[in-house]
């Protein structure tokens, strides 16, 4: 047998061994419990959706998925811990797309970078809405705009992330108004603020629309580019004449360097469990719109948003102060 033939045989054997090891890891993963970090307080949009997902993954795997909420710093506390975790596939977590990007672009003492994570996939698309407590007597977005123009900075708005800061800032610029943001630790806390009349307005995930029905709160508009899901009756900012359109989705991530086989196994499990009729029905009841993105798709989408937010921050340097 010639030298080249021997080399080819050896290469083939090594490739086959590598493929076998990968298949074995995919088949055996996970072999023990998995820790799942949610970098927000309990009760918000990210927490609610990821708990449904992790419950389904746990059932599929036959292994415990231990969920822990590590709120603080608009996701920074939890993601710092996740970025420093052992990259073995047994500590993973989630993030909200624009909050993550904006913390990286505007946060202080951020110890991780955009490439500190493996982006494994997403299962939803959603949008935030602008609500008002009925004590304001606003029946429409136009009512709010008229008042805000006459009373710069007087209206208070509960927010729970840098995505909300960007959305409020975009609306302020588009409408020529000024409001005062009041930061909360989660969507659940913003809900308490608006229901209790502690703030005039709130920016929250659309899933909260059904929760405020009949409780003295009016949903004025959605930040979505198009009407979606259970809020199809809520007008968009763009429909009402304001050039503001954003999207929110939650991304499952792992520390950079997590073995590709483990990453692939997680992505495949996400796709399988979220694609069932039962899972989609649960999402619909939550007010979520199902949309699966794999590793390549979610990374491409995040890359585009990163560049767009980078420009927004550069053009509006005081927006996040």
Order of alpha helices (4+ residues) and beta strands (2+ residues): alpha-beta-alpha-beta-alpha-beta-alpha-beta-beta-alpha-beta-alpha-beta-alpha-beta-beta-beta-alpha-alpha-beta-alpha
